């Protein structure tokens, strides 16, 4: 194997605590396996939502588009048991502008004219990419189970927070408006990784917070 091939392969692993309305309800693990300009992201979480034990597993494949200079989802497979149970498989085409969504055997097609459709994990990776580019606002669209959800995102003023086990970290918040209101917090000291996300729901206030992170990526 050539040395350049070794450099191109790396992985990142992150563990999060999940809170709903201030109560610890579960955990989430997320791993990114990178090979050059492609990645496989695996996410798994266990939580109790409204008293129902729920497990979420997703595997997403993404790649860099030289045509539009952005990270795009190629396909993803999501399985949820418990609350909002489903088996969802989505394939993307036309540079992320078209999707075929298969949920428990029912197939639907979606199209976006301008902004690419993505899964939630590729959204976070593209968000980080925009942040590293110095962008202060941008539009993204998520392929949800039965709709496409457009978001506007705005980079906020830096702040500091105490996140164990690292102590005080500088955080860059990105506020998302649209179908779902979420504030994402990225930490420059941790390679601009997502360390916190706060969901501003009407009924439930959700929070995920990083508790462990490791990386072999440069």
MOSULPE-V774717 format. One line per field, one symbol per residue. phi: phi as a letter, one per 20 degrees, with the letter a starting at -180 (. if undefined). psi: psi as a letter, one per 40 degrees, with the letter a starting at -180 (. if undefined). burial: + if it has 24 or more other C-alpha atoms within 12 Angstrom, else -. Layout:
phi: ???
psi: ???
burial: ???
This chain:
phi: .fffffffebbcccdcedcclndfdrccdbcdddbmecbdddcbbcbddlndfcdccbcddcbeeffdlbecfeabccccdnflgaccccddbllneccddddlnedcccbcfdefebefffgffffffffffnfdbadccdeefcaddecdccfdffbdbedfeenfcecdeceddpfcecddcddgfdllefdbbdeeefedddbdbfcbbbbdee
psi: hidddddehiiihhhiihihfehheaihihhhhhgbfiihhhihihihhfehhhhhhihhhiihhedegihihdiihhhhibhfhihhhhiiiffeeiihhhhfehhiiiihdciiiiidddddddddddddeeieiihihhhidfihhhihhhhihiiiihhieeahihhhihhhibdhhihihihddfffiheihhhgiddhhihihheihiiei.
burial: --------++++++++++++----++++++++++---++++++++++-+----+++++++++++-----+++++++++++-----++++++++-+++++++++-----++++--+++++++++++++++++------++++++++--++++++++-------+-----+++++++++--++++++++--+-++++++++------++++++++-----
